[in-house]
Amino acid sequence: MKKILGIIGSPRKMGNCEIIIKEIARNISLPHELRLLRLSDFNIQPCRACYQCLFGEQRCVLDDDLEKVLSAIIDADALIVSVPTYFLGPNASIKRFLDRGIAFYASIEEYWNKPAVGIGIAGINGKEGYTLLGIESFLKLIGADIKRCTMIYGAMPGEIFYLQQNRDTAAKLAAALFSPTVDNQMPCCPICGGTTFRFLGDGRIRCMLCSNPGSLEMDEKRPVFKIEKDAHPLFLSLEDATAHREWLKSMKDRFLREKDKLKEIGLPYLKEGIWIRP
């Protein structure tokens, strides 16, 4: 029996994010057990940027619920993630979790490449902003094998199912979860499948999902994105991720070598400004 973890990025109980995960699970044909967690239920503190999780026991020094969420991801066979749109972007609960991502490295081999689907929800059609990109980034940065991600629309709890097409979307996501990755029919990044780009001028672009650079050309009025890996890919493969882990570890020695020079740069700014304290 498959263990499927539904990660809800909304604080609202029995809202659209919760019921869409349950609807997707209802459509999964394989025998499975649906487990659910709501990120806002867990105490996930902001990262302190101390990097201590890279060394020694490789555990975060913060005493919170991060390990509980990571353990649930590790224990799952597949993931379903749903996130609402807040002010043209995904709810901040997924970003707070990702900001602790360096602490994930200690167990990266255990959670790597789990099949996953993601769905974002916005109250007004077309007003999702960068929500979909945020969900794709969340899945990519926890090492998931993204099968499909999409958006649906509905403001009030349950409103998403006013439309049959949203139930159909749930069924498609369910079918995709344990299927071979479906080729994206939209113009997309040939490396990661991302569909969001930054245009840098002179035909130069950067994929906003894998952050690799490239160029844009037109082929019979259809955009063609030519993207190439740069010298420091992050999460395109387990090898990339572990190489990034070693790069981060190397920063300790580099900092010790250059700390006096760095201190000279920062010292003149030490007493500037008036701090507003809590």
ABEGO torsion letter per residue (X at the ends): XBBBBBBBABABBGBAAAAAAAAAAAABABBBBBBBBBAAABBBBBBAGAGAAABEAGBBABBBAAAAAAAAAAABABBBBBBBBBGGBBBAAAAAAAAAAAAAAAAAAAABGBBBBBBBBBABBGAAEAAAAAAAAAAAAAGBBBABBBBBBEABBGAAAABAAAAAAAAAAAAAAABBBBBBABBBBAAAGBABBBBAEGGBBBBAAAGBBBBBBBBGGBBBBBBBBBABBAAABAAAAAAAAAAAAAAAAAAAAAAAAAAAAAAAAAABEBBBBX
